[in-house]
Amino acid sequence: MEIGIVTFAETTPDPETGATISSSRRLRDLMEEMELADQLGLDVFGVGEHHRPDFAVSTPAVVLAGAATRTKNIRLSSAVTVLSSDDPVRVFQEFSTVDLLSGGRAEIMAGRGSFTESFPLFGYDLRDYHELFEEKLELLLALRESERVTWSGRHRAPLLDQPVYPRPVQDPLPVWIAVGGTPQSVVRAASLGLPLAVAIISGEPERFRPLVELYRQTARRVGRDPAALPVGINTHGFIADDSQTAADVFWPSYAWVMTRIGRERGWPPMRRHQFEALRGPRGALAVGSPQQVIDKLLYQHELFGHQRALFQFTVGSVPHDRVMRSIELLGTVVAPAVRAEVARRTAAPVSSGSFPTVM
């Protein structure tokens, strides 16, 4: 089981003081968080792409390149690259560069993004939302397949036997497909033989199980081995020395962000009782003491048999020292316990009707 962290590098106001951290300070803090995660033996650190004032990162590859020179082992991923509004050639070149700087630790987590600001910013029409992603993913995969590429589509100038450099250390450069619950995206990932990252941010994780089952069923149907296709689960979470502290630290920023997004999308404001239900044993949030988070991760593993678990500790501007402590607990307490139990389960015979586990 790979265990790691994702962040959007939030620059939202502190819910208590109203002060907003500067983008430069947030990025300095982010480098420290990535260094600590690497030192503690965590497996992955992902950085999201956004184009709005709430977040400090619009170009994950630039941040990951900085982290590549300050870390040794941790894998460096986007979370996500909004491929629909980007140029796949530049995406490939940027992440190939990160791969070279890091000695083969770069990954692309490609998705359509949860916000739409990048589409008008880069001159794309939202009416082409689905076609843009399909076409640009096709080109990205062609670029990693061959040094010279011939390709044509509707939304970019064609390539005619065009060489693309630099080439990455890894062959192929890993590309994951990130989904929020769309069956068509799950089917596409399985059909193309690409790893799947499922973001679970609300409700009960159990309702996402059919998506993972669909992914593996589709893989079998098209002649691919599901055991060779990793699944990752991305979860909002936070760890403190005790359950109440974790909830009290995480709640203000989480409520601020979810309520603000809710106003944009027509959702009701987030209430504390909803938050407490979400961090219960079967809820989407992994917020609590180390043991509570261990239990939540193992419960999710029973549902999905997944190979990667990533936490988003900063949903809103959580104080940096609290985030560092959460990373420390993840690396020293939670991750070792979860890895050991998953290894034990994997070694044990799989009972009839249970979900397969693949390492």
Residue pairs with C-beta under 8 A, 6 or more apart in sequence:
1 301
1 306
1 307
1 308
1 309
1 338
1 339
1 342
1 343
1 359
2 43
2 44
2 75
2 232
2 307
2 308
2 309
3 42
3 43
3 44
3 297
3 308
3 309
3 310
3 330
3 334
3 335
3 338
3 339
4 37
4 42
4 43
4 44
4 45
4 46
4 74
4 75
4 308
4 309
4 310
4 311
5 33
5 37
5 42
5 44
5 45
5 46
5 310
5 311
5 312
5 313
5 327
5 330
6 45
6 46
6 47
6 48
6 77
6 79
6 234
6 310
6 311
6 312
7 30
7 33
7 45
7 46
7 47
7 48
7 79
7 312
7 313
7 314
8 47
8 48
8 50
8 54
8 55
8 57
8 312
8 314
9 26
9 27
9 30
9 47
9 48
9 55
9 56
9 57
9 63
9 314
10 26
10 54
10 55
10 56
10 253
10 257
10 314
10 315
10 316
10 317
11 20
11 21
11 22
11 23
11 26
11 53
11 54
11 55
11 56
11 317
12 20
12 54
12 253
12 256
12 257
12 260
12 316
12 317
13 19
13 20
13 256
13 317
14 20
14 21
14 253
14 317
15 252
15 253
15 255
15 256
15 316
16 252
20 317
21 29
21 317
23 56
26 56
26 317
27 56
27 57
27 63
29 320
29 323
30 47
30 56
30 63
31 66
31 67
31 70
32 320
32 324
33 45
33 320
33 323
33 324
33 327
34 45
34 67
34 70
34 71
34 74
35 67
35 70
35 71
36 324
36 327
36 328
36 331
37 45
37 74
37 327
37 331
38 45
38 70
38 71
38 72
38 73
38 74
40 327
40 328
40 330
40 331
40 332
40 335
41 73
41 331
41 335
42 74
42 327
42 330
42 331
42 335
43 74
43 75
43 308
44 74
44 75
44 76
44 77
44 107
44 308
44 310
45 67
45 71
45 74
45 75
45 76
45 77
46 77
46 78
46 79
46 107
46 109
46 310
47 57
47 60
47 63
47 64
47 77
47 78
47 79
48 55
48 57
48 60
48 78
48 79
48 80
49 57
49 58
49 59
49 60
49 78
49 80
49 81
49 82
49 113
49 118
50 57
50 58
50 113
50 115
50 117
51 58
51 115
51 117
51 118
51 121
52 115
52 117
54 257
54 260
57 63
59 94
60 78
60 79
60 81
61 78
61 91
61 94
61 95
61 97
61 98
62 94
64 76
64 77
64 78
64 95
64 98
64 102
64 106
65 97
65 98
65 101
67 76
68 76
68 98
68 101
68 102
68 105
68 106
69 101
71 102
71 105
73 105
74 105
75 105
75 106
75 107
76 98
76 102
76 105
76 106
76 107
77 106
77 107
77 108
77 109
77 176
78 95
78 107
78 108
78 109
78 110
79 109
79 178
79 197
79 234
79 310
80 109
80 110
80 111
80 113
80 178
80 197
81 91
81 108
81 109
81 110
81 111
82 111
82 112
82 113
82 118
83 91
83 110
83 111
83 112
83 133
83 136
83 137
83 140
84 112
84 113
84 118
84 119
84 124
84 129
84 132
84 133
84 136
85 113
85 118
85 119
85 121
85 122
85 124
85 132
86 118
86 122
86 136
87 156
88 136
88 137
88 139
88 140
88 143
88 156
89 139
89 143
89 159
89 164
91 108
91 140
92 140
92 143
92 144
92 164
92 173
93 164
93 165
93 166
95 106
95 107
95 108
95 168
95 173
96 106
96 165
96 166
96 167
96 168
96 173
97 166
98 105
98 106
99 105
99 106
99 168
99 169
99 170
99 173
100 166
100 168
100 169
103 169
104 168
104 169
104 170
106 168
106 170
106 173
106 174
107 173
107 174
107 175
107 176
108 140
108 173
108 174
108 175
108 176
109 175
109 176
109 177
109 178
109 197
110 137
110 140
110 175
110 176
110 177
110 178
111 177
111 178
111 179
111 180
112 129
112 133
112 185
114 180
116 126
118 124
119 125
119 126
119 129
124 132
124 155
128 155
131 154
131 155
132 155
134 188
135 153
135 154
135 155
135 156
136 153
136 155
136 156
137 177
137 188
137 192
138 151
138 153
139 149
139 151
139 153
139 156
139 159
140 175
141 175
141 192
142 149
142 151
143 149
143 164
144 168
144 172
144 173
144 175
145 172
147 163
147 164
147 165
147 167
148 161
148 162
148 163
148 164
149 159
149 161
149 162
149 163
149 164
150 158
150 159
150 160
150 161
150 162
151 158
151 159
152 158
152 159
174 195
175 194
175 195
176 194
176 195
176 196
176 197
176 232
177 185
177 188
177 189
177 192
177 194
177 195
177 196
177 197
178 197
178 198
178 199
178 234
179 185
179 186
179 189
179 196
179 197
179 198
179 199
179 211
180 198
180 199
180 201
181 198
181 208
181 211
183 211
183 214
186 196
186 211
186 212
186 214
186 215
186 218
187 214
187 215
187 218
189 195
189 196
189 215
190 196
190 214
190 215
190 216
190 218
190 219
190 222
190 224
190 229
191 218
191 222
193 219
193 224
193 228
193 229
194 229
195 229
195 230
195 231
195 232
196 212
196 215
196 229
196 230
196 231
196 232
197 231
197 232
197 233
197 234
197 308
197 310
198 208
198 211
198 212
198 231
198 232
198 233
198 234
198 304
199 234
200 208
200 233
200 234
200 235
200 284
201 235
201 236
201 284
202 278
202 284
203 283
203 284
204 282
204 283
204 284
205 233
205 282
205 283
205 284
205 299
205 300
205 303
205 304
206 282
206 303
208 303
208 304
209 303
209 304
212 231
212 303
212 304
212 305
212 306
215 226
215 229
215 231
216 226
216 229
216 356
219 225
219 226
219 229
220 226
226 356
226 358
227 356
227 358
230 306
230 307
230 308
230 358
231 304
231 305
231 306
231 307
231 308
232 306
232 307
232 308
232 309
232 310
233 300
233 304
233 306
233 308
233 309
233 310
234 310
234 311
234 312
235 284
235 285
235 286
235 296
235 300
235 309
235 310
235 311
235 312
236 254
236 284
236 285
236 286
236 287
236 311
236 312
236 315
237 285
237 286
237 287
237 293
237 296
237 311
237 312
237 313
238 246
238 249
238 250
238 286
238 287
238 311
238 313
238 318
238 326
239 246
239 286
239 287
239 288
239 289
239 290
239 293
239 313
239 325
239 326
239 329
239 330
239 334
240 246
240 249
240 288
240 289
240 322
240 325
240 326
240 329
241 289
241 290
241 325
241 329
242 289
243 288
243 289
243 292
246 287
246 288
246 289
246 292
247 275
247 276
247 279
247 287
247 288
249 318
249 319
249 322
250 287
250 315
250 318
251 272
251 275
252 316
253 314
253 315
253 316
253 317
253 318
254 270
254 275
254 315
254 316
255 269
255 270
255 272
255 275
256 316
257 315
257 316
258 267
258 270
258 315
259 269
259 270
261 267
262 268
262 269
262 270
275 285
277 283
278 284
278 285
279 285
279 286
279 287
279 288
279 292
281 295
281 296
281 299
282 299
286 292
286 293
286 296
286 297
286 311
287 293
288 296
290 329
290 333
290 334
290 337
293 330
293 334
294 333
294 334
294 337
294 338
294 341
297 309
297 334
297 338
298 338
298 341
298 342
300 306
300 309
301 309
301 338
301 342
301 345
301 357
302 355
303 355
304 355
305 355
305 356
305 357
305 358
307 358
307 359
309 338
311 330
313 323
313 326
313 327
314 323
342 357
342 359
343 359
345 357
346 357
346 359
350 356
350 357
